[in-house]
Amino acid sequence: MELFEIVLVLLLMLAVSQVAQRSLPFIPLPIIQIGLGALVVYLPWHIHVSLEPELFFLLFIAPLLFNDGRRTPRDELWALRLPIVLLAVGLVLLTVVAGGYFIHALIPAIPLSAAFALAAILSPTDAVAVSAIASRVKLPANIHRVLEGESLMNDASGLVAFKFAIGAAVTGVFSIWQASWSFVVIAVGGLLVGAVLALVIIWGRMALRRFGIEDASVHVLIQIVTPFILYYAAEHVGVSGILAAVAGGILHAIEQDRSGFTTIEQKFVSEITWNIILFIMNGLVFVLLGLQIPAIATSIFSNRAYDNFKVVGYVLAIYLLLIALRFVWLTLSERLTKPGASRNYDWRGIGLTSLSGIRGAITLAGAFTIPFMVGSGEPFPQRDLMIFLAAGVILVSLLIASVMLPLLAESSPKNEASNAREKELRAQIAAIKAANQAVRLAIDDDNTHSAAIVIADNDQRLSDVKRTTYEMLSRKARSEELFLRQLGIAEERRCVHLLREKGEIEPEEAVVLQNIFRRIELVVSNRFHIFYLLLYALVNKVLTAVQPAKRRMYDSLKAADRKSFIRLRIATAAYALDKLQVNETCEDSTVNRVCGHYRQMINMLNNKLAAPEPAEIHEEQVQTLRMLSLQAEREALQEEYRQGNIGRQQLSKLQFQISMHEAEVLDTNWGNFLQA
């Protein structure tokens, strides 16, 4: 029961952090989650979670790095391989040596070997922390990719250096040749083990498909457990489990790109499942980090052997050293890799990359593996202080990066999103591109033609956005358009009622039309319309399942001449258009815009009357893919907002446009309506 309470509270903290971040968008989500984690300790339930490093790496770091390997562009990483290797290996070694001597000189109570160990565990940047902070800042693409590649690779070099430094501190024995050889074995071995096992798992999944096992749940489950298998197996044979997870993620991405056997259901179930897992994992990493802070701080601040101001000064001094080493290394690397460019340094880029060296949960988890005793049986020297210094550097690096990176990034004259107008257009373009990508992922042998129709429509919208500076609607104009849309639906309902009274339409036809109006009204009037549509569809399916007569009624309607329904919809739209044209309560421009929509809809429906009857399955495919495309646009806009590319007001404007477009889709596409 205690474990259940802990898990429940931690998950609630994730939800609270999302709400808090919406209210305080200037505070990075990781900072909020660390703060909430620290507050949890003081709740009446006295929740305490001990950080078990090995379990932490397996449960959290392995799947997160597997996903990073799966999603990070491989061609861009390969193009930046030299700066990534220089940071992931060269800078780590420089940090261990220079940092070790500096820490020992600063705090003589920490032996030199232990100082090397502390510097080693502080050397790797954290992939989760880097992604969390960098997502809020418009970093140049090459810097972002270098940071991603560095954080994926330097964990192995830092942890290997830490392992040998701790061994030297415990036993008093150290061999540079043994350490170098072990690093090569652990790093290369981790990549090989991860690659080989990933290939075996991929072949296993392909074998299941050949035997006809296409159940999406089975294949997604195999993909989810893959990083745990890779990490555990690699660590079991003594190589890097972290690099094994990264290698496995990269191979799975290659397999997904090249394989033509993955079904639509598998693709979408996989993406949705991974999004949920990543949301929980990313959040729990920082909440768990926050849970450790109070105990770590208390162990030092309540100990009279330490001067509180001095230990805080130690943290700041070590952090400044890490930034200085990073800055110097980047400057030297640029000079070595770009001969003749010594007078043209990209100082802003170097500064951004230096401040982006954020430490995170990997550093703290590694610090907790410092043994309590040395080989002689005596306590490990200054273990509590070393853990405190590691935690302090993590917090300072997060705070400084959160404050300074946005300032440096926004100060660039190259920042193309400085104008709010451009931000909206960029976000709109990104959302439409994301919609097309979602449709492409859904393509299979049966729906290629339907997908081409949806993609062509989106391409046309994309061209319109790029070709013209679309005038964003004011809040008043949006309110008036919503009012006129709802008024138009009300007039169409009145038309159906009049036709029913005259006996010109059957009751079943009136029900179908009212269902269409209900769906369109939900789209244009309620931001939570998707939930209501899903709930309505679920209730309707239950009713038709328990009422066979109702099912037969809709089946007969579905088999009937659809063109009769199109004629009815033309009649209701024309009736509404006549009423809207004489409206005098709204601006003429808004009235013209809504009336223009009705005219366009009538023209499209008239074209459908003249066209051959489409295959039912084709029409349903187009409708399904259009809905998928619109949902992908919404998710892309939410991501643009989360990354700080657009503000809340801009998000609202763009969401309004999508809702209006969705209403047009529902107006003119009849694929699934006759079932509801």
PEZIJO-V520560 format. One record per residue. PHI is phi in whole degrees, -180 to 180 (* if undefined). PSI is psi in radians with two decimals (none if undefined). D_CENTER is the distance of its C-alpha to the mean C-alpha in whole Angstrom. Layout:
{{PHI;PSI;D_CENTER} {PHI;PSI;D_CENTER}}
This chain:
{{*;-0.64;32} {-63;-0.72;31} {-63;-0.71;28} {-61;-0.77;27} {-62;-0.72;27} {-63;-0.84;25} {-62;-0.74;22} {-62;-0.79;23} {-64;-0.73;23} {-64;-0.73;20} {-67;-0.65;18} {-63;-0.63;19} {-63;-0.61;19} {-64;-0.76;15} {-64;-0.75;16} {-62;-0.68;18} {-64;-0.65;16} {-66;-0.74;13} {-64;-0.77;17} {-63;-0.67;18} {-68;-0.57;15} {-67;-0.64;16} {-78;-0.51;20} {-125;1.18;19} {-65;-0.30;17} {-79;-0.18;19} {-100;2.17;18} {-61;2.54;15} {-57;-0.72;13} {-59;-0.66;14} {-64;-0.76;18} {-62;-0.76;18} {-67;-0.66;17} {-64;-0.75;19} {-62;-0.74;22} {-65;-0.68;21} {-61;-0.71;22} {-67;-0.63;25} {-70;-0.56;26} {-57;-0.59;26} {-59;-0.53;28} {-95;0.11;31} {-69;2.76;30} {-60;-0.40;34} {-77;-0.15;32} {53;0.93;32} {-75;2.28;29} {-139;2.24;29} {-122;2.02;27} {-77;2.37;28} {-86;1.83;25} {-89;1.86;27} {-55;-0.83;25} {-63;-0.76;26} {-68;-0.64;24} {-63;-0.82;21} {-60;-0.73;21} {-69;-0.82;21} {-77;-0.59;19} {-113;-0.93;16} {-68;-0.71;16} {-59;-0.94;17} {-66;-0.59;14} {-67;-0.75;11} {-73;-0.57;13} {-59;-0.78;14} {-67;-0.68;10} {-61;-0.75;11} {-64;-0.56;14} {-72;-0.55;13} {-106;-0.37;10} {-70;2.29;12} {-59;2.10;15} {-72;-0.64;18} {-66;-0.63;20} {-70;-0.68;19} {-63;-0.72;19} {-66;-0.67;23} {-65;-0.48;24} {-105;0.42;23} {-62;-0.64;24} {-66;-0.92;27} {-62;-0.55;26} {-66;-0.80;23} {-65;-0.70;26} {-61;-0.66;28} {-77;-0.75;25} {-73;-0.46;24} {-116;-0.98;28} {-62;-0.84;30} {-67;-0.61;29} {-61;-0.81;28} {-64;-0.72;32} {-62;-0.73;33} {-64;-0.73;31} {-62;-0.84;33} {-71;-1.01;36} {-66;-0.74;36} {-65;-0.68;34} {-61;-0.83;37} {-65;-0.68;40} {-65;-0.80;38} {-64;-0.72;37} {-64;-0.70;41} {-69;-0.63;43} {-72;-0.71;41} {-128;1.51;41} {-59;-0.38;44} {-66;-0.36;44} {-90;2.02;41} {-59;2.78;42} {-60;-0.75;41} {-64;-0.70;40} {-68;-0.61;38} {-65;-0.69;37} {-61;-0.71;36} {-63;-0.76;34} {-64;-0.76;32} {-62;-0.64;31} {-66;-0.76;30} {-74;-0.33;27} {-86;-0.18;26} {-74;-0.66;26} {-77;2.38;23} {-79;2.76;20} {-102;2.14;17} {-61;-0.71;14} {-67;-0.81;11} {-66;-0.74;13} {-61;-0.79;13} {-64;-0.71;10} {-65;-0.73;9} {-79;-0.77;13} {-65;-0.46;12} {-66;-0.39;9} {-89;-0.19;12} {-118;2.39;15} {-82;1.30;16} {-75;2.57;17} {-55;2.52;19} {-58;-0.72;17} {-67;-0.64;19} {-67;-0.73;19} {-61;-0.78;15} {-67;-0.68;16} {-61;-0.75;19} {-64;-0.72;17} {-63;-0.84;14} {-63;-0.71;17} {-62;-0.83;19} {-68;-0.44;17} {-73;-0.57;17} {-101;-0.51;21} {-80;-0.15;23} {-61;-0.75;22} {-64;-0.84;25} {-64;-0.71;27} {-66;-0.75;27} {-70;-0.61;27} {-65;-0.80;30} {-61;-0.69;32} {-64;-0.75;31} {-59;-0.79;33} {-75;-0.57;36} {-67;-0.70;36} {-65;-0.72;36} {-59;-0.72;39} {-66;-0.66;41} {-68;-0.61;41} {-80;-0.75;42} {-103;-0.35;44} {80;0.17;45} {-118;2.36;45} {-149;2.40;43} {-130;2.08;43} {-64;-0.63;41} {-70;-0.73;42} {-64;-0.70;41} {-64;-0.75;37} {-64;-0.79;37} {-64;-0.72;38} {-63;-0.67;35} {-60;-0.80;32} {-62;-0.80;33} {-63;-0.81;33} {-66;-0.75;30} {-71;-0.96;28} {-64;-0.71;29} {-61;-0.71;30} {-62;-0.77;26} {-63;-0.73;25} {-68;-0.82;28} {-60;-0.78;28} {-62;-0.74;24} {-67;-0.80;25} {-64;-0.85;28} {-65;-0.65;26} {-63;-0.72;23} {-63;-0.72;26} {-61;-0.77;28} {-66;-0.72;25} {-63;-0.78;24} {-62;-0.65;28} {-63;-0.74;28} {-65;-0.68;26} {-66;-0.63;28} {-65;-0.69;31} {-61;-0.70;30} {-65;-0.68;29} {-63;-0.54;32} {-84;0.09;34} {88;0.18;32} {-90;1.66;30} {-109;0.18;27} {-58;2.09;25} {-61;-0.62;22} {-62;-0.70;22} {-65;-0.83;24} {-68;-0.68;22} {-68;-0.67;18} {-61;-0.73;20} {-61;-0.73;21} {-66;-0.63;18} {-69;-0.71;17} {-80;-0.19;20} {-56;-0.88;20} {-61;-0.58;18} {-67;-0.73;21} {-63;-0.81;24} {-62;-0.82;23} {-65;-0.82;23} {-63;-0.78;26} {-64;-0.75;28} {-65;-0.78;27} {-66;-0.57;28} {-66;-0.58;31} {-94;0.06;33} {89;0.40;32} {-120;-3.12;29} {-75;1.97;26} {-70;-0.52;24} {-64;-0.85;21} {-68;-0.52;22} {-63;-0.74;22} {-65;-0.73;19} {-62;-0.82;18} {-61;-0.72;20} {-63;-0.71;20} {-63;-0.73;16} {-63;-0.76;17} {-67;-0.65;20} {-66;-0.61;18} {-66;-0.73;16} {-62;-0.76;20} {-63;-0.70;21} {-67;-0.65;19} {-68;-0.66;19} {-94;-0.38;23} {-80;2.40;24} {-108;0.24;25} {-101;-0.19;25} {-72;2.25;22} {-81;2.86;22} {-59;-0.79;20} {-59;-0.75;20} {-63;-0.74;19} {-61;-0.80;16} {-77;-0.68;15} {-62;-0.69;15} {-63;-0.83;14} {-65;-0.77;10} {-64;-0.77;11} {-63;-0.78;12} {-65;-0.66;9} {-61;-0.73;7} {-66;-0.80;9} {-60;-0.79;11} {-66;-0.68;8} {-60;-0.79;8} {-70;-0.82;11} {-63;-0.85;12} {-58;-0.78;10} {-67;-0.76;12} {-65;-0.56;15} {-57;-0.81;15} {-79;-0.60;16} {-64;-0.77;18} {-63;-0.63;20} {-62;-0.77;20} {-64;-0.59;22} {-62;-0.50;24} {-84;-0.37;26} {-61;-0.84;27} {-58;-0.78;30} {-65;-0.70;31} {-64;-0.79;31} {-65;-0.72;32} {-63;-0.66;35} {-62;-0.44;36} {-99;-0.87;37} {-67;-0.47;38} {-90;-0.04;40} {-95;2.05;42} {-70;-0.17;45} {-72;-0.25;45} {-114;2.47;42} {-88;2.03;42} {-57;-0.73;39} {-66;-0.64;39} {-66;-0.78;40} {-67;-0.61;37} {-65;-0.69;34} {-63;-0.65;36} {-59;-0.77;35} {-59;-0.85;32} {-64;-0.71;32} {-64;-0.75;34} {-66;-0.71;32} {-62;-0.79;29} {-62;-0.65;31} {-63;-0.78;32} {-60;-0.74;29} {-66;-0.73;28} {-63;-0.78;31} {-61;-0.72;31} {-64;-0.75;28} {-64;-0.82;29} {-63;-0.77;33} {-63;-0.74;31} {-65;-0.68;29} {-64;-0.81;32} {-65;-0.70;34} {-63;-0.71;32} {-66;-0.64;31} {-68;-0.67;35} {-72;-0.68;36} {-86;-0.27;33} {-131;1.29;34} {-59;2.44;38} {86;-0.09;40} {-103;0.36;37} {-62;-0.44;38} {-99;0.09;39} {-125;0.79;36} {-65;2.49;33} {-87;1.41;30} {-63;-0.63;30} {-66;-0.76;27} {-62;-0.72;25} {-64;-0.72;26} {-64;-0.75;26} {-62;-0.80;22} {-66;-0.63;22} {-65;-0.83;24} {-72;-0.33;23} {-82;0.04;19} {-78;1.25;21} {-87;2.33;19} {-93;2.70;20} {-149;-2.55;18} {-64;-0.51;19} {-62;-0.72;20} {-62;-0.80;23} {-69;-0.73;24} {-62;-0.71;24} {-64;-0.69;26} {-62;-0.59;28} {-70;-0.25;29} {-84;-0.04;30} {-60;2.19;33} {-66;2.74;36} {-78;-0.47;39} {-126;2.66;42} {-94;3.13;43} {-60;-0.52;45} {-80;-0.08;48} {94;-0.07;47} {-82;2.73;47} {-61;2.54;44} {-65;2.26;41} {-65;2.17;42} {58;0.68;39} {-62;-0.83;37} {-61;-0.71;35} {-65;-0.69;36} {-64;-0.73;33} {-65;-0.71;31} {-62;-0.77;31} {-63;-0.70;31} {-63;-0.81;28} {-64;-0.70;26} {-64;-0.75;27} {-64;-0.65;26} {-59;-0.88;23} {-64;-0.77;23} {-64;-0.74;25} {-64;-0.67;22} {-66;-0.79;19} {-66;-0.82;22} {-63;-0.76;23} {-63;-0.67;20} {-64;-0.60;19} {-86;-0.81;22} {-83;-0.64;23} {-61;-0.80;20} {-61;-0.65;20} {-65;-0.81;23} {-67;-0.71;24} {-67;-0.73;21} {-75;-0.34;23} {-77;-0.13;26} {-76;2.35;26} {-68;-0.24;28} {-85;-0.02;26} {-69;1.77;23} {-75;-0.22;23} {-101;0.34;21} {-68;-0.52;23} {-89;2.30;25} {-61;-0.58;23} {-63;-0.79;25} {-66;-0.61;23} {-62;-0.75;20} {-64;-0.79;20} {-65;-0.70;21} {-63;-0.77;18} {-64;-0.69;16} {-65;-0.75;18} {-63;-0.76;18} {-62;-0.66;15} {-68;-0.74;14} {-67;-0.68;17} {-64;-0.69;16} {-64;-0.63;13} {-63;-0.78;16} {-63;-0.69;18} {-64;-0.69;16} {-63;-0.70;15} {-66;-0.72;19} {-62;-0.67;19} {-65;-0.43;17} {-89;-0.03;20} {-71;2.33;23} {-137;-2.96;25} {-67;-0.39;29} {-93;-0.41;30} {-120;0.37;28} {-58;-0.78;28} {-67;-0.74;30} {-62;-0.74;28} {-64;-0.66;25} {-62;-0.63;27} {-64;-0.82;28} {-65;-0.76;25} {-64;-0.69;24} {-63;-0.72;27} {-62;-0.77;27} {-65;-0.68;23} {-62;-0.65;25} {-65;-0.75;27} {-63;-0.69;25} {-64;-0.72;23} {-64;-0.69;27} {-63;-0.73;28} {-66;-0.76;25} {-70;-0.54;26} {-82;-0.49;30} {-130;2.65;30} {-87;1.54;29} {-60;2.22;28} {-78;1.94;30} {-67;2.42;27} {-75;2.46;29} {-73;2.92;30} {-62;-0.70;30} {-63;-0.75;33} {-64;-0.67;33} {-66;-0.71;30} {-63;-0.73;32} {-66;-0.69;35} {-66;-0.70;33} {-61;-0.76;32} {-61;-0.79;35} {-68;-0.63;37} {-62;-0.82;34} {-66;-0.64;35} {-64;-0.71;39} {-62;-0.73;39} {-64;-0.71;37} {-62;-0.70;40} {-67;-0.65;43} {-65;-0.68;41} {-63;-0.71;42} {-63;-0.67;45} {-62;-0.76;46} {-61;-0.74;45} {-62;-0.74;47} {-65;-0.75;50} {-63;-0.63;50} {-68;-0.71;50} {-65;-0.60;53} {-79;-0.14;55} {77;0.33;54} {-86;-0.24;53} {-134;2.71;50} {-83;2.74;49} {-57;-0.68;47} {-63;-0.66;45} {-67;-0.68;44} {-63;-0.69;44} {-62;-0.77;41} {-62;-0.79;39} {-64;-0.71;39} {-63;-0.63;38} {-63;-0.72;35} {-62;-0.81;34} {-63;-0.66;35} {-62;-0.76;33} {-65;-0.78;30} {-64;-0.69;30} {-64;-0.68;31} {-62;-0.70;28} {-64;-0.81;26} {-85;-0.17;27} {-119;-0.20;28} {-140;2.20;25} {-68;-0.34;22} {-101;0.48;21} {-64;-0.52;23} {-62;-0.74;21} {-60;-0.79;22} {-67;-0.66;25} {-63;-0.75;25} {-65;-0.75;24} {-64;-0.75;27} {-62;-0.77;29} {-63;-0.69;29} {-64;-0.82;29} {-61;-0.73;32} {-63;-0.71;34} {-65;-0.68;33} {-63;-0.77;35} {-64;-0.74;38} {-70;-0.44;38} {-72;-0.64;38} {-92;-0.16;41} {-124;1.48;43} {-56;-0.56;44} {-63;-0.70;46} {-66;-0.68;43} {-62;-0.77;41} {-64;-0.61;44} {-63;-0.79;44} {-72;-0.58;41} {-64;-0.70;41} {-68;-0.65;45} {-62;-0.72;43} {-65;-0.61;40} {-81;-0.26;43} {-72;3.08;45} {-69;1.95;45} {-66;-0.44;42} {-63;-0.46;44} {-66;-0.63;46} {-70;-0.64;42} {-64;-0.71;41} {-63;-0.72;45} {-63;-0.71;44} {-68;-0.60;41} {-62;-0.71;43} {-65;-0.79;45} {-67;-0.66;43} {-67;-0.71;41} {-65;-0.68;44} {-62;-0.81;46} {-65;-0.68;43} {-61;-0.74;43} {-60;-0.72;47} {-70;-0.70;46} {-71;-0.55;43} {-64;-0.40;45} {-101;0.19;48} {-70;2.32;45} {-120;0.12;46} {-91;-0.25;44} {-119;2.88;41} {-60;2.52;41} {-59;-0.66;42} {-63;-0.66;39} {-70;-0.74;37} {-60;-0.78;39} {-63;-0.64;40} {-66;-0.79;36} {-70;-0.71;36} {-64;-0.64;39} {-61;-0.66;38} {-62;-0.77;35} {-66;-0.68;38} {-64;-0.76;40} {-63;-0.71;37} {-64;-0.74;37} {-62;-0.73;40} {-62;-0.77;41} {-64;-0.70;38} {-69;-0.62;39} {-64;-0.65;43} {-64;-0.63;41} {-66;-0.60;40} {-63;-0.65;44} {-80;-0.32;45} {-84;2.77;43} {-62;2.67;43} {-64;2.11;42} {-74;2.71;38} {-65;2.41;38} {-59;-0.77;36} {-67;-0.60;33} {-65;-0.77;32} {-64;-0.70;32} {-66;-0.66;30} {-63;-0.77;28} {-61;-0.78;27} {-62;-0.78;27} {-62;-0.77;24} {-69;-0.58;22} {-65;-0.75;23} {-64;-0.69;21} {-62;-0.75;18} {-62;-0.77;18} {-65;-0.70;18} {-65;-0.66;15} {-64;-0.64;13} {-63;-0.77;14} {-61;-0.79;14} {-64;-0.66;10} {-66;-0.68;10} {-66;-0.69;12} {-61;-0.68;10} {-68;-0.69;7} {-62;-0.70;10} {-68;-0.75;12} {-63;-0.60;9} {-83;-0.03;10} {83;0.20;13} {-76;-0.48;14} {-135;2.76;16} {-92;3.12;18} {-64;-0.70;18} {-67;-0.70;22} {-65;-0.69;20} {-60;-0.76;17} {-62;-0.73;20} {-63;-0.79;22} {-70;-0.63;20} {-64;-0.63;19} {-61;-0.76;23} {-61;-0.72;23} {-65;-0.72;21} {-63;-0.70;23} {-65;-0.70;26} {-65;-0.67;25} {-65;-0.66;24} {-62;-0.68;28} {-65;-0.68;29} {-62;-0.78;28} {-67;-0.54;29} {-67;-0.67;32} {-112;-0.05;33} {-118;2.17;32} {-110;0.21;34} {-55;-0.81;32} {-113;0.00;31} {-66;-0.65;33} {-74;-0.02;36} {-92;-0.28;35} {-94;none;34}}
